[in-house]
């Protein structure tokens, strides 16, 4: 099985690269109990990144988003023509996006993060 770095180097000629990710978090300080849920702490435990090529799924697991992004930057950072890297999140119905944003703003403070809202609510008229 190839590493993400090997895959990205093999895909340099493509315009778009699609990666799938899922994170696992670790909750600690559970001694706080149900009376103090705000004292629970959660951190990114691992980031699984996968890609599909010729019907075969390959993957690599990283301890955080920074290590995954460092590989992407190492492969494409100095190139004039950079492929578009599309990240598809798996099962982000809870807080996965929060951890992605947190890691990006912590490890890459120069990156501008913008909020985009989809207004689907109706007004009471």
WOJOFEN-V160310 format. One record per pair of residues at least 24 apart in sequence whose ideal C-beta (glycine too) atoms are under 6 Angstrom apart, sorted by the first residue. I is the first residue (numbers start at 0). GAP is how many residues later the second one is. D is the distance in Angstrom with one decimal. If there is no record, write none. Layout:
BEGIN
I|GAP|D  I|GAP|D
END
This chain:
BEGIN
0|57|5.4  1|56|5.9  2|57|5.5  3|45|5.8  3|56|4.6  3|67|5.3  4|66|5.1  6|44|5.8  7|67|4.2  8|66|6.0  13|69|5.6  14|68|5.7  15|68|4.8  15|70|6.0  16|66|5.1  16|68|5.1  17|68|4.7  18|30|5.5  18|32|5.5  18|68|5.6  19|30|4.8  19|68|4.8  19|70|5.8  20|26|5.9  20|28|5.0  20|66|6.0  21|26|5.1  21|68|4.1  22|24|5.1  22|73|5.3  22|76|5.7  43|55|5.0  63|39|5.9  64|38|3.9  65|41|4.2
END
